């Protein structure tokens, strides 16, 4: 075994067989932060992208920015 394999085994543990993978569950304290981060980042960047598209469309579209901001705030609730 190489040094990389040994250090990987120490940090991550032993490999699981394919038959064992279906029976493995993550504890909630680990699963929630890992899987919820994708949804949170999508919500965090969406308003910025909307306002960038409004800026590209032109200054006249800034009339809609408060309505879009309000809609984003309602969705986040």
Order of alpha helices (4+ residues) and beta strands (2+ residues): alpha-alpha-alpha-alpha
